[in-house]
Amino acid sequence: MRLFLVDDHPVVRAGLVALLSGEHDMEIVGEAAGGAEALRGITAREPDVVLMDLQLGDGIDGVEVTRRIRELPAPPQVLVLTTYESDADIMRAIDAGATGYLLKACPPDELFQGIRAAARGETVLSTKVATRMMKRMRDPGTALSAREVEILELLASGEGNREIARRLFITEATVKTHLVHIYSKLGVETRTAAVTAAVERRLIRLP
């Protein structure tokens, strides 16, 4: 299978190249440090699986790159390989179309098996990520939606209701409704408390 690596750390890419080169059924056809470079390379090389980090320095992040990849006429599978394991990161990546989500701390065998499964179009989740997803499924009443997480992230950046509405192309009334649901789910009464609770529960990361 043909693989394309997207990670802004050269040492990480070099380590993956060394690790994966020993697998007889895997060929690395390209790599990129940034989102725009990745999209150009993936379009040109047509890999089967893209290993995608989420944080890519300046420019578009791994989630947006994943979304654009999945909009291609014949898109490859995208397997997220990252150090981030918050609910926000996981939900955004899966919503963008990633077929799997692995952590960089996973054993090599888990990575190899994950790549092969992703190439077959199977869902791949690390144990920690799968546990988080199961908790959300067991207690859906308190699980934040992807839109609610987006609003919390904007709150954490200091945005007001008007700015959030403009950024998300919704009305201020809709923002207020989302905030009521967020407060209820987190058991808080203020914007500051909501952000604090979300960070403590690793639902979002501070900018």
Phi, psi and chi 1 to 4 in degrees:
 res  aa     phi    psi   chi1   chi2   chi3   chi4
   1 MET       -  150.5   68.7 -162.0   73.4      -
   2 ARG   -96.0  127.5  -63.5  162.4   56.7   82.3
   3 LEU  -117.3  146.9  -51.4  179.4      -      -
   4 PHE  -128.7  131.2 -165.0  100.3      -      -
   5 LEU  -103.4  131.7  -48.5 -179.6      -      -
   6 VAL  -126.2  108.0 -175.7      -      -      -
   7 ASP  -159.7  135.6 -163.8  -64.0      -      -
   8 ASP   -83.0    0.5   63.4  -21.2      -      -
   9 HIS  -104.2  113.3  -69.3   95.0      -      -
  10 PRO   -57.0  -36.4  -23.0   33.1      -      -
  11 VAL   -65.9  -39.1  172.2      -      -      -
  12 VAL   -65.1  -44.5  172.7      -      -      -
  13 ARG   -62.3  -41.9  -64.0 -160.3  -51.1  -86.2
  14 ALA   -62.9  -39.5      -      -      -      -
  15 GLY   -65.3  -39.5      -      -      -      -
  16 LEU   -67.2  -40.1  -73.6  170.8      -      -
  17 VAL   -59.8  -47.1  169.2      -      -      -
  18 ALA   -63.2  -40.1      -      -      -      -
  19 LEU   -69.4  -44.5 -174.9   65.1      -      -
  20 LEU   -81.7  -19.9  -62.1  171.9      -      -
  21 SER   -65.3  -18.9   61.6      -      -      -
  22 GLY   -82.9   -5.5      -      -      -      -
  23 GLU   -93.1  119.5  -62.0  -57.4  -63.5      -
  24 HIS   -64.6  -24.9   69.8  -80.1      -      -
  25 ASP   -98.9   11.2   58.5  -17.8      -      -
  26 MET  -122.9  134.7  -61.7 -178.8 -171.3      -
  27 GLU  -131.5  124.1  175.3 -170.2    6.2      -
  28 ILE   -86.1  115.4  -62.7  173.8      -      -
  29 VAL  -101.1   -5.5  -61.7      -      -      -
  30 GLY   178.5  165.4      -      -      -      -
  31 GLU  -151.7  157.6   55.0 -176.4   88.5      -
  32 ALA  -150.6  151.7      -      -      -      -
  33 ALA   -99.1  -20.7      -      -      -      -
  34 GLY  -132.4  168.5      -      -      -      -
  35 GLY   -65.8  -48.5      -      -      -      -
  36 ALA   -63.4  -42.4      -      -      -      -
  37 GLU   -62.2  -39.1  178.5 -172.3    3.8      -
  38 ALA   -63.3  -45.1      -      -      -      -
  39 LEU   -62.9  -40.5  -70.5  168.5      -      -
  40 ARG   -63.5  -46.8  -70.0 -166.6  -61.9  -90.0
  41 GLY   -65.9  -40.7      -      -      -      -
  42 ILE   -67.1  -39.3  -69.9  164.2      -      -
  43 THR   -63.1  -38.9  -58.9      -      -      -
  44 ALA   -78.0  -38.3      -      -      -      -
  45 ARG   -93.5  -20.3  -53.9  -67.2  174.6   80.3
  46 GLU    51.4   62.5  -61.8 -176.4  -18.3      -
  47 PRO   -74.1  168.0   30.8  -37.2      -      -
  48 ASP   -87.8  -36.5  -59.0  -54.8      -      -
  49 VAL  -136.5  136.9  177.3      -      -      -
  50 VAL  -110.7  125.4  176.6      -      -      -
  51 LEU   -90.3  116.7  -67.9 -176.3      -      -
  52 MET  -119.2  121.7  178.0   70.2   66.1      -
  53 ASP   -82.3  159.5 -166.3    9.9      -      -
  54 LEU   -90.9  -38.4  -66.3 -176.7      -      -
  55 GLN   -98.6  117.7  -61.7  -60.3  -41.7      -
  56 LEU  -122.3   29.2  -59.3  175.5      -      -
  57 GLY    72.9 -145.0      -      -      -      -
  58 ASP   -69.0  155.8  -63.2  -27.0      -      -
  59 GLY    90.9 -162.0      -      -      -      -
  60 ILE   -70.2  146.3   57.1  177.5      -      -
  61 ASP   -91.1  179.4   65.2    5.8      -      -
  62 GLY   -64.1  -30.6      -      -      -      -
  63 VAL   -66.2  -46.1  170.5      -      -      -
  64 GLU   -66.9  -37.6 -179.2   58.7   26.4      -
  65 VAL   -61.7  -43.6  177.7      -      -      -
  66 THR   -58.8  -44.9  -62.6      -      -      -
  67 ARG   -60.6  -43.4 -176.9  175.6  -70.3  107.5
  68 ARG   -70.1  -35.2  -63.9 -172.8 -169.8 -175.1
  69 ILE   -62.0  -44.6  -71.4  172.0      -      -
  70 ARG   -69.8  -12.7  -63.2  -58.2  -62.0  167.0
  71 GLU   -89.5   -4.8  -68.5  173.4   -9.6      -
  72 LEU   -66.7  156.5  -66.1  173.2      -      -
  73 PRO   -57.0  -41.9  -25.7   35.4      -      -
  74 ALA  -131.0   75.7      -      -      -      -
  75 PRO   -72.6  144.3   30.0  -36.7      -      -
  76 PRO   -75.5  166.4   30.3  -36.2      -      -
  77 GLN   -75.4  146.0  -59.2  -67.0  -17.7      -
  78 VAL  -115.4  120.2  178.5      -      -      -
  79 LEU  -111.4  111.1  177.1   58.1      -      -
  80 VAL   -71.1  133.2  170.8      -      -      -
  81 LEU  -133.0  105.1 -177.8   63.2      -      -
  82 THR  -147.8  173.6 -173.6      -      -      -
  83 THR   -96.7  -10.6   58.2      -      -      -
  84 TYR   -89.7  133.4  -58.3  102.3      -      -
  85 GLU  -134.1   24.5   54.5  179.7  -71.3      -
  86 SER   -74.6  157.4   72.9      -      -      -
  87 ASP   -57.2  -38.9  -78.5   10.8      -      -
  88 ALA   -60.9  -47.7      -      -      -      -
  89 ASP   -63.1  -45.2  -68.9  -44.3      -      -
  90 ILE   -62.0  -49.1  -63.9  167.2      -      -
  91 MET   -63.1  -43.3  -68.6 -169.5  -50.2      -
  92 ARG   -63.6  -41.6  -70.6  178.0   64.0 -126.4
  93 ALA   -65.8  -44.4      -      -      -      -
  94 ILE   -67.9  -40.9  -67.8  175.2      -      -
  95 ASP   -61.5  -31.2  -74.6  -14.3      -      -
  96 ALA   -76.4  -13.1      -      -      -      -
  97 GLY   114.6    7.4      -      -      -      -
  98 ALA   -63.8  138.3      -      -      -      -
  99 THR   -85.8  -14.3 -167.3      -      -      -
 100 GLY  -160.5  167.5      -      -      -      -
 101 TYR  -146.8  107.5 -161.0  110.0      -      -
 102 LEU  -118.1  153.7  -65.9  179.7      -      -
 103 LEU   -98.2  146.7  -58.9  177.0      -      -
 104 LYS   -63.9  -18.3  -71.2 -179.5  179.0  177.6
 105 ALA   -80.5   -0.7      -      -      -      -
 106 CYS   -68.8  152.0   72.1      -      -      -
 107 PRO   -64.4  152.6  -17.3   30.2      -      -
 108 PRO   -53.5  -41.7  -28.9   37.0      -      -
 109 ASP   -61.9  -36.3  -76.0  -13.7      -      -
 110 GLU   -66.7  -37.7 -177.1  178.1  -12.2      -
 111 LEU   -65.6  -46.3  174.9   59.9      -      -
 112 PHE   -59.8  -47.2  -59.3  151.6      -      -
 113 GLN   -64.3  -37.3  -67.0  171.7   12.0      -
 114 GLY   -64.5  -42.0      -      -      -      -
 115 ILE   -62.7  -44.7  -67.9  172.0      -      -
 116 ARG   -65.3  -39.9  -66.7 -176.2  178.6  104.5
 117 ALA   -66.9  -41.3      -      -      -      -
 118 ALA   -61.8  -39.9      -      -      -      -
 119 ALA   -61.5  -28.5      -      -      -      -
 120 ARG   -86.0   -0.2  -64.6 -168.5  -64.2  -91.6
 121 GLY    84.0   14.8      -      -      -      -
 122 GLU   -87.4  149.5  -60.1  173.5    7.2      -
 123 THR   -73.4  133.9  -59.5      -      -      -
 124 VAL  -126.7  122.9 -179.1      -      -      -
 125 LEU  -135.5  135.7  -61.9  174.2      -      -
 126 SER   -66.6  163.3   71.1      -      -      -
 127 THR   -58.8  -44.9  -59.1      -      -      -
 128 LYS   -62.7  -42.1  -74.9 -173.9  176.9 -179.6
 129 VAL   -67.0  -42.9  171.8      -      -      -
 130 ALA   -61.1  -39.0      -      -      -      -
 131 THR   -62.3  -43.1  -61.2      -      -      -
 132 ARG   -62.3  -43.3  -75.9 -179.5  174.5  -83.9
 133 MET   -64.7  -38.8  -62.4  -60.9  -70.9      -
 134 MET   -64.4  -39.8  -72.9  -62.0  -67.2      -
 135 LYS   -61.9  -40.1  -73.8 -178.8  178.6  177.7
 136 ARG   -64.8  -38.3  -71.5  179.6   58.8   81.7
 137 MET   -70.5  -36.3  -68.6  173.7   63.9      -
 138 ARG   -71.8  -28.9  -69.1 -166.8 -173.9  106.5
 139 ASP  -129.7   61.8 -166.3    8.8      -      -
 140 PRO   -64.2  -23.2   25.6  -35.2      -      -
 141 GLY   -65.4  -26.4      -      -      -      -
 142 THR  -108.2    1.2   59.2      -      -      -
 143 ALA   -80.4  133.4      -      -      -      -
 144 LEU   -78.5  142.4  -62.9  178.2      -      -
 145 SER   -78.0  167.0   67.5      -      -      -
 146 ALA   -60.5  -38.5      -      -      -      -
 147 ARG   -67.3  -39.6  175.8   47.6   57.6   87.8
 148 GLU   -64.3  -36.9  -71.6  166.9  -11.1      -
 149 VAL   -66.3  -41.0  169.5      -      -      -
 150 GLU   -57.8  -43.4  -77.8 -175.8  -54.7      -
 151 ILE   -65.5  -40.8  -70.8  174.3      -      -
 152 LEU   -62.5  -40.2  -88.5  170.3      -      -
 153 GLU   -64.0  -38.1  -70.7  177.0  -30.2      -
 154 LEU   -71.0  -35.9  -68.3  172.0      -      -
 155 LEU   -60.4  -43.1  -76.3 -179.1      -      -
 156 ALA   -64.1  -24.8      -      -      -      -
 157 SER   -85.9   -0.8  -61.4      -      -      -
 158 GLY    89.9   12.8      -      -      -      -
 159 GLU   -76.5  142.9  -56.6  -77.6    0.0      -
 160 GLY   -89.5  176.6      -      -      -      -
 161 ASN   -58.4  -41.8  -71.1    0.6      -      -
 162 ARG   -63.9  -44.1 -178.9  175.8  -60.8  177.0
 163 GLU   -66.2  -39.7  -69.2   75.8   16.2      -
 164 ILE   -62.9  -44.5  -67.7  173.0      -      -
 165 ALA   -59.4  -43.4      -      -      -      -
 166 ARG   -66.3  -41.4 -174.1  168.2   58.6 -112.1
 167 ARG   -65.8  -36.8  -70.2  -81.5  -64.2  -86.1
 168 LEU   -99.0    0.8  -60.3 -179.6      -      -
 169 PHE    59.2   43.9  -57.8  101.1      -      -
 170 ILE  -130.3  173.2   56.8  179.4      -      -
 171 THR   -85.4  161.0   66.6      -      -      -
 172 GLU   -63.5  -33.7  -73.8 -171.5   60.3      -
 173 ALA   -62.1  -38.5      -      -      -      -
 174 THR   -67.1  -39.6  -59.9      -      -      -
 175 VAL   -59.1  -45.5  172.7      -      -      -
 176 LYS   -62.7  -38.1  -68.5  176.6 -178.6  177.9
 177 THR   -64.1  -44.0  -61.3      -      -      -
 178 HIS   -60.8  -39.9  -79.2  -55.9      -      -
 179 LEU   -63.6  -39.6  -72.6  174.8      -      -
 180 VAL   -59.0  -43.8  170.2      -      -      -
 181 HIS   -66.8  -40.4  -65.4  158.2      -      -
 182 ILE   -62.1  -48.2  -70.6  169.0      -      -
 183 TYR   -58.5  -42.7  -67.4  171.6      -      -
 184 SER   -63.9  -45.1  175.8      -      -      -
 185 LYS   -67.3  -35.0  -69.5  177.9  179.7 -179.5
 186 LEU   -90.9   -8.8  -64.0  179.7      -      -
 187 GLY    69.4   39.6      -      -      -      -
 188 VAL  -128.7  174.4  -59.9      -      -      -
 189 GLU  -128.3   -5.9  -63.0 -179.7   -5.7      -
 190 THR  -132.7  163.5   67.0      -      -      -
 191 ARG   -62.6  -45.4  -59.6  161.4   74.1   92.9
 192 THR   -61.5  -43.2  -59.5      -      -      -
 193 ALA   -65.2  -35.9      -      -      -      -
 194 ALA   -64.2  -44.9      -      -      -      -
 195 VAL   -64.0  -44.6  170.7      -      -      -
 196 THR   -60.0  -45.7  -59.7      -      -      -
 197 ALA   -64.2  -40.5      -      -      -      -
 198 ALA   -65.4  -39.2      -      -      -      -
 199 VAL   -67.7  -43.9  170.6      -      -      -
 200 GLU   -61.6  -34.4  -71.3  175.5  -11.7      -
 201 ARG   -88.9    3.0  -61.1 -177.2 -165.7 -174.7
 202 ARG    61.0   33.6  -57.1  176.4   71.8  179.8
 203 LEU   -81.4  -30.3  -59.9  173.6      -      -
 204 ILE  -138.0  166.8   64.6  170.6      -      -
 205 ARG  -118.3  140.6  -71.3  179.4  -73.4  107.5
 206 LEU   -66.6  143.5  -70.0  176.0      -      -
 207 PRO   -68.5      -   22.9  -32.0      -      -
